[in-house]
Amino acid sequence: FAATELNGNTRNHTISFPNVRTHVLQGEVHDEKSFYSMNGLSGHAGLFSNLYDMSILTQIMLNDGTYEDVKFW
């Protein structure tokens, strides 16, 4: 989750910017340059996942590409 505020980044006033996301960001890249200029795609914005899926990925890497009798590489 990324911190967001209603009506832009303001504390005492109302400042409105066009195209600024005002909802809680979940499952979206938080990097504004990536979001606006690359349509939300970015190879440098980090790895987005949850702990369960990351633990499976780690097991696949530790088991030479295998998880539960499935060979991924």
N, C-alpha and C positions, 0 to 999 in steps of 0.2 A: 504494500500500500504506500502511496505517496501522499505527502501532506498537500492539501489544496484548501483554498478559501473561496467562499462565495464572492462574487463581484470582483474577481481579480486578487492581486496581492496587496491588500490594504488592511489597515488596522482601524482607522478612525473615519475614513471617507469611503465613498463608493466610486471606484474607478472601474470602468468597463472597457475591455479590450476585445476587438473582434477575433473570433476563432480561438479564444483561450478556453481550455477545458476547465470546467468548474466542478466536475464530479470527482468522486474518489477514484483514483487510478488503480485499477486492478487488472492485471493481465495485459497492460499496455506499457510500452516503453516510456520512461519518464524523461528521457533526454529530449528537450524541445527541438533541437536541430534535427534529430533523427525523426521525430514525429512529424514536423511540419515540412521539412525539405526532402525526406526520403520515404514519405508515406508510412511512417511507423516501422520501417525495416532498418535494422542496424546490426552489424557484426561486432561493434565495439561497445554496445550498451549493456553488456553483462549477460549472465545466464539467468533466465527466468524459469523457475520450477518450484516444486515443493519438496519437502524432506523425503517423502516416500519415494517419489520418482528419482530423486538424486541418489538414494540408497540403492535402488535397482541399477542405475547407471554405474555406480561404483562397483557393485557386484559383478556386472558384466565386464568391466575393465580388469578387475582382480582375477576373473575366471577366464582370461584370454578370449573374450568375446562371446562367452556362453552364459545363459541364464535359464534355469529350469529346462534343461535339455533342448534349448533353442540356440543355434549358433548364429550370431549376428555378423561376425567377421572372422 
